[in-house]
Amino acid sequence: MNSNNHALSLLNISLSLSESRLLLEALVEQPFKSVFELIGRLNHQAQQFYDAGLKNSARDGCTQKDAYADERKLFQLSPTEFQCCVMALGFLAYNRVQPLLAHLHQELSQQMNTAEQKNTNRSSVDQVHVADINCQSKDASS
């Protein structure tokens, strides 16, 4: 798979620091061999919270480490990684994970709708091109 196809297959989800912590908490309860790479990728992507927090703390003179914990950051997951995350969340108490699962469902639905719209638009454009080609070939044969 080339990098363009791989980039198109990634899901973009926005998570707060507390949501990413809950997700990691769920994953560490799973068999290590099946989740260690995913945990590493999520930890690497979660670094953006700490980088932004240090910059903002220095700028604002803030000493609270998680002052920007409610700010959402972009995480990218493959569909398989996303599925693994949702399955892992299923092993935690419902009242703890329900808001995160609802948020993930909403984001996934939006991305699917956007993808469907793009495919519909692409299909419409293709139909217009076919119609243009048919018209041009009729004109040429006349």
C-alpha positions as CSV (number, residue, x, y, z in Angstrom):
1,M,0.0,0.0,0.0
2,N,1.5,3.4,-0.9
3,S,1.5,6.3,1.5
4,N,-1.4,8.1,-0.3
5,N,-3.7,5.1,0.1
6,H,-2.5,4.7,3.7
7,A,-3.2,8.3,4.5
8,L,-6.7,8.0,3.0
9,S,-7.5,5.0,5.1
10,L,-6.7,6.8,8.4
11,L,-9.5,8.0,10.7
12,N,-9.1,11.4,12.3
13,I,-10.4,11.6,15.8
14,S,-10.1,14.5,18.2
15,L,-9.6,13.6,21.8
16,S,-9.1,15.5,25.0
17,L,-6.2,14.6,27.3
18,S,-8.6,12.9,29.7
19,E,-10.2,10.9,26.9
20,S,-6.8,9.8,25.5
21,R,-5.8,8.7,29.1
22,L,-9.0,6.7,29.3
23,L,-8.3,5.1,26.0
24,L,-4.8,4.2,27.0
25,E,-6.1,2.8,30.3
26,A,-8.4,0.5,28.4
27,L,-5.7,-0.6,26.0
28,V,-3.1,-1.5,28.8
29,E,-5.6,-4.0,30.1
30,Q,-5.5,-5.9,26.8
31,P,-2.9,-8.6,25.9
32,F,0.4,-6.7,25.4
33,K,1.4,-8.4,22.2
34,S,-1.8,-7.3,20.5
35,V,-1.7,-3.6,21.6
36,F,1.8,-2.5,22.3
37,E,2.4,-0.9,18.8
38,L,-1.0,0.9,19.1
39,I,-0.2,2.2,22.6
40,G,3.2,3.5,21.3
41,R,1.5,5.3,18.5
42,L,-1.1,6.8,20.8
43,N,1.5,7.9,23.3
44,H,3.5,9.5,20.5
45,Q,0.4,11.4,19.3
46,A,-0.5,12.3,22.9
47,Q,2.8,14.2,23.2
48,Q,1.1,17.1,21.5
49,F,-0.8,17.8,24.7
50,Y,2.3,18.1,26.7
51,D,4.1,20.2,24.1
52,A,1.2,22.6,23.9
53,G,0.8,22.6,27.7
54,L,4.4,23.6,28.2
55,K,4.2,26.4,25.6
56,N,0.9,27.7,27.0
57,S,2.0,27.4,30.6
58,A,5.2,29.3,29.9
59,R,3.2,31.9,28.0
60,D,0.4,32.3,30.5
61,G,2.6,31.8,33.6
62,C,0.4,28.8,34.5
63,T,1.8,26.1,36.7
64,Q,-1.0,23.6,36.4
65,K,0.2,20.8,34.2
66,D,-3.2,19.9,32.8
67,A,-4.6,23.4,32.4
68,Y,-5.5,22.7,28.8
69,A,-6.7,19.2,29.4
70,D,-10.2,19.9,27.8
71,E,-8.6,21.0,24.6
72,R,-9.0,18.5,21.8
73,K,-6.1,17.3,19.7
74,L,-6.1,15.3,16.5
75,F,-5.2,11.6,16.6
76,Q,-5.0,9.4,13.5
77,L,-5.9,5.7,13.7
78,S,-6.3,3.0,11.1
79,P,-9.8,1.4,11.0
80,T,-8.2,-1.7,12.7
81,E,-6.7,0.4,15.4
82,F,-10.0,2.2,15.9
83,Q,-11.8,-1.1,16.3
84,C,-9.2,-2.3,18.8
85,C,-9.7,0.8,20.8
86,V,-13.5,0.5,20.9
87,M,-13.3,-3.2,21.8
88,A,-10.8,-2.3,24.7
89,L,-13.2,0.4,25.9
90,G,-15.9,-2.2,26.1
91,F,-14.1,-3.9,29.0
92,L,-14.3,-0.8,31.2
93,A,-17.3,0.4,33.2
94,Y,-20.0,1.8,30.9
95,N,-20.5,5.0,32.9
96,R,-16.8,5.8,32.4
97,V,-16.6,5.2,28.7
98,Q,-20.1,6.1,27.4
99,P,-19.3,9.8,26.7
100,L,-16.1,8.8,24.9
101,L,-17.9,6.1,22.9
102,A,-20.7,8.6,21.9
103,H,-18.0,11.1,20.8
104,L,-16.2,8.5,18.8
105,H,-19.4,7.4,17.1
106,Q,-20.3,11.0,16.2
107,E,-16.8,11.6,14.7
108,L,-16.8,8.3,12.8
109,S,-20.3,9.0,11.4
110,Q,-19.3,12.5,10.3
111,Q,-16.2,11.1,8.5
112,M,-18.4,8.4,6.8
113,N,-20.9,11.0,5.7
114,T,-18.1,13.2,4.3
115,A,-16.6,10.2,2.4
116,E,-20.0,9.3,1.0
117,Q,-20.6,12.9,-0.2
118,K,-17.2,12.9,-1.8
119,N,-18.0,9.6,-3.6
120,T,-21.4,11.0,-4.7
121,N,-19.8,14.2,-6.0
122,R,-17.0,12.2,-7.7
123,S,-19.7,9.9,-9.3
124,S,-21.6,13.0,-10.5
125,V,-18.5,14.5,-12.0
126,D,-17.7,11.2,-13.7
127,Q,-21.2,11.1,-15.1
128,V,-20.9,14.6,-16.5
129,H,-17.5,13.7,-18.1
130,V,-19.1,10.6,-19.7
131,A,-22.0,12.8,-21.0
132,D,-19.5,15.3,-22.4
133,I,-17.6,12.5,-24.1
134,N,-20.8,11.0,-25.6
135,C,-21.8,14.5,-26.9
136,Q,-18.4,15.1,-28.3
137,S,-18.3,11.7,-30.1
138,K,-21.8,12.3,-31.6
139,D,-20.6,15.8,-32.8
140,A,-17.5,14.3,-34.3
141,S,-19.4,11.6,-36.1
142,S,-21.9,14.1,-37.6
